[in-house]
Amino acid sequence: MTKRSVHPATIVLERAYEASPERVFAAWSTPEALLRWGSPGDDWEMSYERFEFREGGGDLCRFGPKGGEVYVNETRYFDIVPNERIVSAGSMSSAGKRLFAGMLTVEFHPSGSGCRMVMTEQGVFLDGYDRPENHEAGWNHMLDQLGDELKRGRAAA
């Protein structure tokens, strides 16, 4: 029998972007924008089977390195305040194993002419299949790519 375990962790990342909260929020609200910046690794592939960005809606995303393991992320949106916050919960699995379950909160705060974004992921890493360090590295990569998208003026769909 497989030994079961849970490893709870909280990851908090902040970014200051030279873009309005409206533009940063917009980058989280469409699959077209998320596909441009939301991949956790270079040369990874990503696709959405479903995307319903509304309270009570959800999405189903598949992603992973080209030719490698495929991860499935399921998300449900619980609270969306345009240009201020997004609260969602989700889980990630691969090869039929649940790796992670958690809650994600993204806050958008005006800061001068830009936006200070605070992203908090509170989750449990299940049965040793994933680690907080992996999520933190992936989120850092994605948020850096978001900054590049905003600089190019492409973050909104």
Salt bridges, closest charged atoms under 4 A:
GLU14 OE1 - ARG116 NH1 3.18
ASP42 OD1 - HIS141 NE2 3.27
GLU49 OE2 - ARG62 NE 2.19
GLU52 OE1 - ARG54 NH2 3.43
ASP79 OD2 - ARG85 NE 2.30
GLU107 OE1 - HIS109 NE2 3.38
GLU121 OE1 - HIS135 ND1 2.98
ASP127 OD2 - ARG4 NH1 2.74
ASP130 OD2 - HIS135 NE2 2.70
GLU133 OE1 - ARG131 NE 2.88
ASP144 OD1 - ARG15 NH2 3.04
GLU149 OE1 - ARG36 NE 2.97
GLU149 OE2 - ARG152 NH2 2.76
GLU149 OE1 - ARG154 NE 3.89
